[in-house]
Amino acid sequence: MRPDLQLARIWDDLKLAPPTEAEYDLAEWNLRLAQNLPGSENLDISRLLDKLDGWVERVRRDTERLYYRFLADPADYQFSQGYFCVLVLITVLERDLGVRYNPDRVKDPKFQDPHCVDPDFSDSRDLFIHGILDGPGGTCSSMPVLYTSVGRRLGYPMKLVAAPEHLFSRWDDPQGKFNGVPDVFNIDASGHGFANPPDEHYREWPREWTEEERRQDWYLRSFSPTDEFASFLTKRATCLEDNAAATRRSSASTGRTNSRRTSGTTGTRRGCNDGSRRTIGGGSSSSRNWNSNANGGGASSGGHKSRQ
């Protein structure tokens, strides 16, 4: 079937029309493109978006309440208001609201292998954010989407970025539109806590790039809405492909290896925990209660803008 007819069939199956940029919402379209996949049988998009909005308000309140910490010691947050905001966002979502990497995937040897490019994504909850909002947890494929969705609802200039076999977020504000101060840094938070490695880190990790990948203009650039939408279609195809492959293996019992993609839209568990990570209360969940000293202070009006 011609590619354009295949795409038209997807829209027909989902009863959707491609979004315009004005109506595009990262979380909503991630959930929409998870419809009718294995693992999304009880998907209630409106309910999950309401839940996400509740999480956003929790992050907003705690960011404003803890802002005095940034004012008191900006050096502890790399003199970056964006860094502080992201640190609170990640801490609240993980420590207070239970966002986590899917525990079953932590135990999955294919997700532990840094050289594996063929993990099983037959369950859509490992690819789309409903696995975090209403399921066992996320993966490197879905957690950056959730963090970026929450950030955008708070007015943060956050984008998605791909590296080979990995997806992460970026605070992308080179013009300083958020608070008048130009600021760009990576956000890797698919394990525990938050790390901000430079781009060079991803040229060697989770694996070294091939020569062809070095020539391409895909990795390490911030996604446009079109790129994001295309990546969700790729995830959808991945889920369907893995289910079809499982059916073929079950029927033929040949154990034949299936040819796979290396699109950079998914990641390995080992990669998600690479490097030093931080939450606002310290380096690990066993550190002191990060709320214990939060007793005042508010955000500056220019620094915390809500999306209308």
Order of alpha helices (4+ residues) and beta strands (2+ residues): alpha-alpha-alpha-alpha-alpha-alpha-alpha-alpha-beta-beta-beta-alpha-alpha-alpha
